[in-house]
Amino acid sequence: MAIIACILPDSSLMDQTRLAFQDDHTDIRIEVGLMEDGIRQAEKLAEEGFEVFISRGRTAFLIKNANPEWSVVEIPFTVLDVFQTIERANLHGKSIGVIAFATMISGLDYFGTMMGTSIRFYPLKNESEVEPKVLEAMEDNVDIIVGGAVTGKVANQYKVPFAVIENSPESIRQSAQEAKNIALAKRKEKTKGNLFRAVIDYAHDGIISVDAKGQINIFNPVAERVTKIPSSKAMGHNIQEVWPDLEVQRALCSTKEDLAQLLNINNEHVVCNKVPICVNNTVVGVVINFQDVTKLQQMEAKVRRRLFSTGHVASMCFDDIIGTSEQLQKSVSLAKDFAQTDSAILILGETGTGKEVFAQSIHNGSRRSQGPFVALNCAALPEQILESELFGYVGGAFTGASQKGKAGLFEVAHGGTLFLDEIGEMKSMTQGKLLRVLQEKQVMRLGSDRVTPIDVRIIAATNRPLKRLVNEKKFRADLYYRLNVLQLRLYPLRDRNEDIIALSRFFLDQHAAKMNRKLKFTPNALKELTLHNWPGNIRELQNVVERILATLKGSKIDTEIVRIHLEDQFESEIHMQLRNAEMEDIRQALVLSRGKHTEAAKILGISRSTLWRRLKRMNV
């Protein structure tokens, strides 16, 4: 859209101006308006979106002063323009009166002699002298008056022949090009301004700017929301009146930034930065930006989740818990209540009772469901490795540590839940460090002296009698009470016969569907399952159902098949316990030797070839 208009003081200049514009500037609109009429034309055009005006003489001066936001380009007069007009006027008479400002007619005295014409000059100091000068020229009996549009208006009133001073086509084209350069600069400036305004208005930070006197000149929507003060009431006011606690005066008197100031406004905690704006080493203003601390914490949690999101997801929820027994429903109901709190939970139950399923369900039923769920088996790692996993470490913290360092699981679980399974197996020294993290809600990586704030919900689980371990001085009492804020007890499967039937059918349908088979238990087979003691609880039941499926030829599972597999289960349990114990010894030796088989064999008191055969037998 064209934003340039040319306002001519006299209609006689229209043809000449159109001719000058015809090649490169046809997009410039041409209107006529002398002095106040020119201002009115400019106002009308400004409403249509015009921002740059071309005019001349007194009209250009008045338009320029009418509105500081308008850009006005004045078409310049030259001595040659005046001379050429005098030359045209010479055709109408030999006595010519030139009425113009002194600067326009300086040096033209000798032209009259050259042209054989009588030229009288009537220099003007201001606009009020135009009419007296016209009357003076009439008394001098001039044949024609030469001057600007204002002079022409007066001359026409007295019916005196008049010739308006015309600008040269070069001057007109030069003004048009200058106007276009200004229009382009304004467009670029407006684009930058709109971009700047969008950044200010849609920033997540509150942004306030003040000048050297502390007067507010920027007050964005976030600043309005936080301060509860409309921008219209803040703009132009001193910042000390609007927000006295900001102490902006100190920033105005210094070239140093004032960063990370913690303030409270309308019961909101904000982190505030004040940055002086300097021009030639002089402070001309200050920009203040501030953020809600709560939103900063949420953003930090989001970044942490994105950095450490791999695999730390809870897949189970309360609907995945199978069973209808009164004991189970009691545990589920209590767990749902616990999910609505942020307190630590201690889950007690025998192995295989579904402690992690409950932990995941509590996480997914809580306000932390969008955060990470991080699980760690405290019995699966030696003490030093357990500490590095929990708390993390910096590069070079210990022999074999990654040079990049590693975030601990407390950091990974920030904003979510950390599930510590088999907490009763944790060594005393690690217990003390864990207690400190839970108390201080901040963690320090191994080898570092910097603390990182954390927001983590702890769910611990054990199949051991923690209270008895406390009495026997094998588990710290202070940690026990820190973990045992809420206690959830899971009942063994042998006390929930109806759940044995429901779970058996569930596991059968689940695994049979994968094999594309339709199978079912006979009523007596289900009864036989309820008579078993199930020391391994749900995990053991699932294993038995899988073994039955692997060997079953028909479509029905009867009592005899169940008894065979339950007997095999008893024998395999003893074998498995021995095998697990042997595997644990080998694993510990490999950890201590950092994977070096020769050193591991020495720790176990066996030869390297024997160790190799045992690893091969165990498919390790």
N, C-alpha and C positions, 0 to 999 in steps of 0.2 A: 504493500500500500504506500502511495506517495504521501509524504508528510511535509512537502515544501510548497509554499504559496508565495506568489509575487504580488504585492499590493502597490499599485501605481497611484501616484497622487493626481494624475490627470489622464483622462480618456484618450487624449491625443497621443499618448505614449504607447498605446496598446499595439498598434501595427508594428512599430519599430521593435518592440519587445518580442512579439510573436515571431518576427523574422529572425531575431537573434537566437531564439530557442528552437527553431524548427528542425535543426539537424540532430542535436543531442539532448535537448531538454524539454521535449514535448510533454513529459509527465509532470511538469511544474504548472500548477494552476495559477491563472492570472485574474486578478480582481482589481477594481478601482476604488479608492477611498482616500480622501485628503484629510490629514491630521486626525481629528476625533472620529471622523467617518472611517478612517483607516484602522483606528483602534477597535471600533465596533466590528469591522470586517474580520480583524484578527481574532476577536473573541468568538465570533460565529464559526470561523474556520477551526479554531482550537477545539470547539465542541465536537467537530467532525474528526478530530485526531491529528490535525496539522500542528507541527511543533517548531518548524523553521520558516521564517518569513524573510523575503527579500523586499526592500523598499528603498527610498531615497529621501534626502533632505530632511526637512522638519518632521515629516510623517514617520520616517524610519526612527528618528530620535524619540518620538512620542510612543511608538509601539514598543520600543526597547524598554522604556521606563514604565510601561503599563503593567508588565508582568515579568518578574525576574526569571521565571521558568521558560519563557520564550527565547529562542535564539533568533537574532535579527542580523541579517547581512545587509549592509548599506552599499548601494551602487555608487561608486566613487565618481565625482565630477573632476574633469581635468581642464587645464587652460585651453587645450585643443577643442574640447566640447563647447566651451563658451565662444571661442573664436569662430567655429563652424556655424553656430547659431547666429552670431553677428553677421557673418557672411550671407546667410539666408535672409536675414532681416534687411540687408542692404538693398534687396530687390523692392522693398516697400517704401523706401524713403532714404534721404541722405542724412537725416538727423536721427540718431539712435540713442536711446537711454538704456543703460545696463544697470539693473537693480539686483545686487547680489551681495553675499557676505564678502568682506574684504579679502579673505584668503582665496576666493574663487576668481577675483578680477585683478589680482596683483600682477603687474607686468604687461597689461594689455593696452597701456596708454598709447604706445607708438603705432598700434595696428590701424588706427583711424587715418593717420597720415598716409600709410601705405595703400589703403583702400580708397583714398580720396573721399572719405566720409567723415562727418562730424559725429564723434562718439562721446557721450557724457556718461560718467560713471557715478553711481549713487551707492556707495558702500553701506552695508547694513551691519549693525552691531547685535541686534536682536529682532525678533519677529514683530514687535510692536512698532518698529520704524517703517514697515512696508508701506502702509497707507500714506504717511507724510511724504515718503520718497516718491511715490507715484504722483501725488499732487504737485510736488516740486518739479518733476519731469514734465508734467502737463504745462506748468507755468513757463518752462523753458521751451515750449513748443516742439517737443520731439515728435517725429513722425511715427515711431514705433518703440515699444518697450520690450526689452529682453530680460528674462529672469526665470525664477523657479515657479512651481505650481501655486504657491501662496501669493506671489506677486501677480501671477496671471489672474487669480480669483479677484483681486482688488482692481486690476486693470480692466477686467470685463465689466465690473460694476460701474466704472466711469466711461465705458465704451471707448477705451483707448486701444488701438491696434497692439497686439501682443504676440511674441514668439517665445515659446517655452524652451529652455535650455535642454537639449536632448543628450543623453549619454551615448557614447560610442558603442557599437555592437560588441567590441572587444571587452569593454567594461561590464556590459550586461552579461556576457557569457562567463567572464571571470567571476562575477558575483554568483552566478548559477552554480558554477563548479565548487566554489567555496561553500555554498549552502549544502550541496550534496556531500561534501566532505564532513561537514558538521552533522548532517543527518545520519551518515554512516557511523560516525563516532558516538552519536547519541543512541543509535540502535545497539551498538556493541555495549555501551555503558548500561543500557536498559536490560540487555540480556544478562550481563554480569550482576546487575542489581536484583533481577528476578531470581537468578540462581542463588545469590547470597541470601535473599529473603526466604527462599524455599529451604535452604540449609538451616537458617535461624528458626523458622517456624516449625519445621518438621524434625528438628533435632530432638533426641531423647533427653538432652541436658536442658536445664534452665539456663538461659543466656540473658545477661543484662550488660549494657554498655553505658558508660558515663563519660562526659567531657571533662576538661581540666578543672571545671568548677564543681564537678560532682553531679551535674544535671543529667538525668536519664534520657538517652536518645534511642535505646533499643531495649525492649521488654517483651520477650517471646511468650508464646502460649504456656509453655511449661513453667516459666517464671510466674505467670498469672495463677496457674493451678496451685503451685506450692505456696506462694505468698498470700493467695486468696485476694489479690488486689488486681482489678481490671487494668489493662494496659493504658486505657484512656485516662485513668486517674494517676498512673505512675509516670507517664511520659512528661518530660519537662520539669518534674519535681526533683528535688535534691535527694540523693540516695539515702542520706542520713535520716530523712523524714520517713522514707518508705521502709527501710531495713537497717536500723541503727547498729545491730550486732555485726554487720559486715565489716565495719572498720575500714572503709575504702580509702579514707584520707591518708592512711599509712602507705598504701600502694601509689597514691597520687604524688606523694613526696619522695618516692624512691623508684629507681629503674629496675628493682629486683622483683621477681615473681614471688607471690605468696601462695603456696600450693598446699592442698590436702588439709584445709582447715575444717574441722568437724563442728557443725552448727546444728541447733535445734530451732525449727520454725514451725509453728502450728502443730506441734507434737510429731513432726517428721524430722528424722536425722538426715542431714545432707552433708556431702563432702564438697567443699567449695574451693575453687582456684581463682586467684585474681592476678591478671597479667597486665602490666602497664603498656600503653601504646606510646612509643617514643618517635619523635620526628626531630632530627638534628640534636639528639641527646636531650631533648626537652619532652617531658611527659605531657601529652595532649589528651589523655583519657585512659580509662581502664576497662578491660573486658572481664566480666565475672561469669564463670560457668559453674554450675553445681548439679549434683546427681543425688537422687534418693539412695541412701545406703542399702535399703532393702532390695532395690532393683539391681544395684551393683552386685549384691550377694547372689541374686538369682542369675545374673549374667555369668558370674564366675562359676556357679554350679553347672550352667549349661555348657560352658567351655570345658570344664573338667569332664562332664559326661561325654562330650564329643571326643575328647582326647583319649579317654579310657573306657569307651563304651563296648569294646569287643568282648562278647561272650558274657557280660555281666547283666543278665536279664533273668527275671523270675518268670517261669513259664506256667507255674501252677497257681490255681486259685481255689477258693473254698468249694466251688462246684465240682472240682476234680477229686474231692475226698469221698471215697466210697464207703458206705455203711449206714445202718439205721439204728444201731444200738443206742441205748440211753447214755452209756458212758461216752461214746463218740460224739453224740449230739451235744452233750454237755461241754466237751472239749472244744468243739467247733463254735458254739455260742460264746464261750469265754474268749476264744481267739478273735472272734469278730469284734468283741468289745475292746480287746487289747489293741486291735488294729487302728482304732480311732484315737489312740494316745501316742505319745512320742517317747514313753518310758522304756527302759531296758526290760527285756523279757528273758526268763530262764525256762527253757523247755526241758522237762524231765521225762525220760521214757527209755525202755529197753531198746536194744539195737533192732532196727528194722520196723519200728512203729510209725515211721513217717514224720520224723522231726523236721527234716528239711522241707517236706511238702507243706507242713503247717507254717514254717518260717516264710516260704515263698508266698503262701496264701495271705499271711498277715501283711507282708510287704505290698502285695497287689491290692489289698483292701484298705491301704492307708493313704494319706496325702502324699506319701513319698513314692507312689506307684510309678511316676514318670522318671524317677531317679534310678541309679544302678542298684542291682542286688548282687552283692559280692559274697561268695561263700568260701570258707577256709576250714579244712580239717586240721585241727591243732595237733592231732596225733600222727599226722602223716609226714611231718618234717622235723629234723633235728632243731634244737633250740636256736642256734645262731641263724640258720636259714629261715626259721619261723619269724624271728625278729626282723630280718631284712625284708621278708614278705609283708609283714604287718606295717612296719614303720617306714620302709624304703631306705635308700642310702644314696650318698653322693659318690661321684666318681673317685675311685681309689680308696674308699672307706676301709676296705679290707682286701687281703690277698684274693685275687680272682674276681674282684668286683668289676662290673662294667665301667669303663671310663666315662660313659655318658650318665651314669647314675640311674636310679630307678625309683619311680613313685611307689610308695607303699599302698597296701590295700585300704588303709584309712583314707588316703587321698583319693584313691579310685572310687571309693564308696561315698564321697562327699555329696550330700543332698539325697542320699538313699539309705540303704540298709546293709550292715555288715553282719553276716551270719557266721558265728564261731562255733563249729561243731566239735564235739568231744573236748570241751573246754577243760574238763577234769584232768586231761593229760598234759596240760601246759605246765612247764617248769616254773619254779618259784621266782626266779629273776625276771622272766618274761612277764609273769603275773604282775610284778611291781611296776614295770614299764607300762603295761596295759592299763593298770589302775590310774596312773598319772595322766595318760591320754584321756581317759574317760572323765576324770575330774576337771582337767584344764580345758578340754575341748580343743586341743591343739596338739600337733604332732611334730616331732623333730626327727629328721632323717638321720640314720647312722652316719657318723663322721661329719655332721653339720652342726652349726650353732644357731641356725635360723628356725623359727617355729612357723608352722602353717596352720591357720585356723581351719577347723573341720566341723561339719554339721552331719553327724552320722547317727542313725538309730542302731543300737546293738541288740541282736537276738543271739543268745548263747544256748547251747544244747549239750546234754551229757546223758550217758547211760550209767553213770557212777553216782553213788550217794554223796553228793558234795557236802552236805551238812556233816556227815561222819568224817569226811576228809578234813574239814575245817577243825573239828574236835581233835583229830589226830595230827594237827599242824602240817598237813600235806597240801592244804589249799588255803590261801590267804583269806582271813575272815572279812577284811575290808573290801576285797574284790568280790567276795561272795555276796555281800549285802548290796554292793553297787550293781551287780548283775541281777540279783533276785528281787527287783522292784515288783515285777509282775511274774507270777509263776504259773506255768501251764503244764499239767501232768497228762501224759498220753498213756492210756491203758493197754496192757499186752493183749494180743489177739486171743489167747486162751480164755480170757474173761469176756469175750464178745463173740459168742457162737454165731449169732445171726449175721455178723459182719464177715465171718469166715465164708459163709455161703454166698453172700453178695460179692465178695472179692473173688472167690473161685470162679463164679460165673463171669465176672467182668474180665479176669485175665484170660479165661478160656475163649470168650468171644473176641477179645482183642487180638490174641495170637492166631486163632483159627481163621480170622478174616484175612490176615496176612498170607496164610497158606491156602486161601480160597477153599476152606472146608467148613462143613456144618457139623458141629459136635455138641454133645451135652452130657452132663453128669446124671447118673441114675440117682434117685432119692437116697438109696443106701450108701452110695459113694460119697454124697455130700455129708451124710451123717458120720461116715468114717473120718472125713476130714475134720469134723468138729471134735472128734475124740482125741485128736493129736495135740500134743503140748505146745507145739510151735515156738520153740526157744528163739528162732530167728525171725518170728513174727511175719509181717507182710512180705518182707523180702524172701523169706524161706518159702512161703506159700506160692509166690510167683515162680520161684525156681522149680518147685514140684510140678506145677501146671505145665511149665515149658518142657520139662523132661517127659511128662506123660504124652504130650503132643508129639514129641520127637519119635516116640516108639509105638504109638497107637496105630493099629491097622484099620479098625472099624470106625464107627461113628458114635458109639456110646462108651462112656467111661464108667466101669462098674467098680464094685468094692474091691475085688481081687487086684485089679490094676493099681488102684490107689494104695493098697497095703504094700504091694511090691515096691512101689516108688518111695513110700514112707520109710521102709526098711533100708533101701538103698541110701535114702537121705541121711539116716542115722550113721551108717558106715562112712558115707562120704563126708559127713560133718567132722568126724574124728580125723579122717585123712586130710581134710581141708585145713583143720586147725594146725596140724603138724606142718603141712606144706606152707601155710601162711607164716608160721613162726620162723621156718627156715628162710623164706623169702625176705622177711623183715630183717633177719640177721645179715643177710647178703646185702640188702639195700643200705642198711646203716654203714656197713663196711665200705661200700662203694662211695657213699657220701663223704665219709671221713677221709678216704683216699683220693677224693675228687675224680673218681672214675678210673683210677689206675688199678688194673686187675692184679698186678703183682703185689702191690701194697695191700689191697683188699684181702688177698689170699693169706698174707702174713697175719693180718688182724684176726681172720677166722681160724687160723691154725691149720690150714689145708694148703695143698699144692695149687699152683696156678692152673694146671690141667684139670684138677678136680673141680675147681671153681667154674671153669669153662663148661664142663659136662653138666653141672647143676643148672647153670644158666640156660643151657640148651634144652635140658629136660623141662624146665619151667617156661620155655618159649620166651625168655627174656633176651 
